[in-house]
Amino acid sequence: MSILQNKIDFVALVSVTNANSNGDPIDGNRPRTDYSGFGEISDVCIKRKIRNRMQDFGNSIFVQSNDRASDNYKNLSDRAKGVIGKVGTDEEYACKACKEWLDVRTFGQVFAFKNGNVSVGVRGPVSIHIAVSVSPVEVCSMQITKSVNSEPAEGRSSDTMGQKHFVKFGLYEIKGSINVQLAEKTGFSVEDAETVKECLRTLFVNDVSSARPDGSMEVVKLFWWRHNCKDGQYSSAKVHRSIKITLKDGVTDPAGVDDYNITVEPLEGLIPEIIEGV
């Protein structure tokens, strides 16, 4: 595999329709919003979905969800000890971890566990922003009932009330970059970058739940800029800002992607690859 030599920036546009894009556990699992009403999806949530897709493609992953574990280890500490074992220096430990697990050489990882003599930090080359919606979102709530009791309890009704929260519609921007200097340290390759690209393009495949019914979350477009040098021809901020998204004339309450004009501001010498989502 060839180590990455060109900086990469990317923006993925994600539409959310009648789904809970990312519930906030301290707010009754309501979809995350800021104080201005714009929807948010945490970077941790996005990385979790990318890791899941990496697993789907047959890659070895360190931070595995319990329901997706592909080995016999029940926690990160046991997985690290079982796979890496005892290694001489911190540098050797980090090197072995990066070779073994794609998500470690992609996002980095801190290896520091109780009852262990290892404390190693790995900085990964792929950074991802908190995704924010282009326009404020409307969060709706629905009362739901259960048709049967979960436990035997005298006097309890089978129609126990609950709530389900969802975003009526939102168009979110996932922004990120791949740093060459950090890629050289972790061994992140050109092939790994292509895997990340495919993970983003297919982000919501096998991600179905009652909060996110199949088809309710969709990658509309993925913009992928490959610079001609290590440090980049332009700053990541300028590249990300080159995506211009505005409401079409007469639209005040967007209900779908077609209510927006999506254009790319030209940057001399840097043309993005524009990829349609699944």
N, C-alpha and C positions, 0 to 999 in steps of 0.2 A: 504494500500500500504506500502511496506517495503522500508525504506530509503536506498539509495545506500551505500554499505560498501566497495566496491572494485573499485580502480581506473581503468579507461578505456581509452585506446588510439585507434584511428582509422585512416585509410587511405582509401579513395575512389579514384579509377582510373576512369577518365571520358574522353571519346573520343568525339571530336568535328569534324564534317565533313560538310564542306560547310555551316557553320552557324556562326552567331555573338554570341560568347559565353558570352560576357559582354561588351557592347558598352561604350565608354568613351565620355560623353557629351561635354567635352571641346576640343575634337579632332574629331568633326564631326560624333560622334557615331561610330568611328572605333573600332574594337575589341582591348581591352587593351593589350599592350605589354610593356616590359621594354626596356632599352636602348640596350640590347644585342639581342633583337628580340624574347625573350621567351614570350609566351602568359600568361596572367593573368586573373583571375576571382576574384573580390573583395570578402572579407569575408561577407560584407553587402549583396551582391547579393546572396551568398550561403545561408545565414540565411533567406533571404526573401523566397527563394524556400522551405526551411525546414518549415517555418511558414505556407506557403500555403498547404503543405502536411499535417501538423498537423491539419489544418482546414478541409481538405478532410477527415481525419479520425474521424471527429466529436469533436475535442477538442476546448475549448474556448481559443481564441487568443487576446492579447491586441493590438499589432501592426498589424492591418489589412490593406490590400490594399483597396483603395476606391472601386475598381471593384469587390472585394470579401467580402465586409462588410456583416456580418451576423446579425447585429443589426441595430438600428436606429440612432446610434451616428455617427456624421460626422467628428469628430476629436478625438485625444487622450485625450485632456483635458475633453471634455464632457463624454467620455467613463469612465475615471477615476472617475469623480465626480458622474456620474450616478450609477456606480456599487459599488464603495467603499464608497462614501459619506464621512461623517465626522467621523474620527477615532481619538482616544485620542493621542497616541504617534506615533513617526515615526516607531518604531518597530512593533506596531500593524498594522499600515498602510501597511508596507512591507509584513507582514505575511498574511494579507488578500489578497493582490495583488498576492502573490505567490500561494495561495490556489485557487484563481479564474482563473488565466491565466497560461497555460502551458509554453508559450514562456517567461514569466517573470521568472518563477522558473528554466528555462533552460538557457537563455542567460543573464538574468538580465535586468534592466531597470532604467532609471532616471525619476522620477516623479517630474517635476518642470515646472509649466505652468504660463503664465501671469495671473494676477488678481486672483492668488491663494495663499493660505497661507501654501502650502505644498511643501517641497523640500526633497525628499526621494530618496536615491540611493540603488539599489539592485544589488549585484554582482552575476552573474550566474555561475554555475559550468561548462557549456559547452563552450569551446573556440575553434575557428576555424581559421586557417591560411588563408592568401591569397593563392588561388590555382595557381600553376605555371606549365607551360607545361614542359615535360621532354626534349623536343628538341625545338629549335627555330621554330616559325610558320611563314607561308607565308600568309599575309593578302592581299586579292584580293578585287578589287572594280569593280562594274558593273554600267554602265549608265542605268537609267530607265526613262520611260516616263509615263505621264498620258494621258488617252484617252479623258478626258473631263476637262473643267475648273472648279475650285472650286468656283469661284465667277465671276459674270458678269463684264468683263473688256474689253473695246474696244482695239483691237490691240494685245491682248494676245492670244497665240496659245494654243491649247489643248494638245500639246506635250511638256509641261513644263518639263525640264530636272531635274533629281535628281541622287543620287548615293546610291548604296547599298553595304555595306562592309561585308566581311565574312572571316573566317579562312578556308583555304583549308583543312587542317587536323592538329589536335593537340591532344596529350594525356596529360591530366592534372592530378595533384595529389592534392586532397583535404585532408589536414591533420587536426586532431583535438584531443581533450582530454576532459575527464570528471573528474573534481576534487571532491573528496569525501568531504573534509572539507566544501566547498561551497555548495555541495548538501545537507549536513546536515542543513545548515542555511536556504536554500530556500524550503526544503521539497522535493527536486528532488528524485524520487524513482527509484527502479529497473524497474518498469513498464514504467516509463518515458524514461529511457535509451533504452528500447526495442522499444519505439515509435520513438526515434531519429534514431535508427538503421534502422527501416523500412522506415523512411522518406528519409534517405540517399540512401537506396537501390532503392527506387522508385522516386528519386529526380526530374526526368523530366516528370513524368506522369502529365497530365493536364497543361503542361508548353509550349504549342505550340503557336508560333507566326510566322509572316512572316520572322522574323530574325532567328527563330529557328524552321524550319519545323519539323514535327513529325518524329522521328528517326534520326535526325541530331546530337542530343546530347544523350549520353548513358552512364550509369554507367556500366563499364565493370566488375569490381570486387570491393568488399568492404572487407577490412581486419579489424578485430575487436579483440583487445586484452583486456582480462579481467584479471587484476593482482590479486594476492592472498592476497593483503593487501591494506590499505587505501592510503599509500604514493606511492605505485608502486614498483615493483621489479627492474625496470630500469627507467631511465629518459625518458620522452616523446621523446626527441630528438633522443636518441639511438633507441627507438622502431620504430620511423618513418624512421630512416635511414636503418632499417633492410630490407626494401623493395628495392630491386635492380632491376633497369630497364635499359637495355642496348640495343643498336641496334644490330640486327642480322648481321652476317658476310656478307659483300658485300652491305649492305643497307646504303645509304648516305642521301636519301631523303624519309623519312617514309611517307607512304600514308595510313596506317592503323595500327590497334593494332597488327596484325600478324607480323609486321616488328620489333617487340621488343621481347626480352627475359625478362620475369618477374619472379623473384624468391624472396624467403623470406629467409633471413639469420637467422639461428636458434639462439634463445635466451634461455638459459637453464631455464627450469621451466616455460616458457611463450610461449604458442602455440596459434597463432591467429585462430579465426574462419574466414574462407574464404567463402564469400557469393557472388554468381553471381548476377549481376544486372538484372533488368526486361528485 
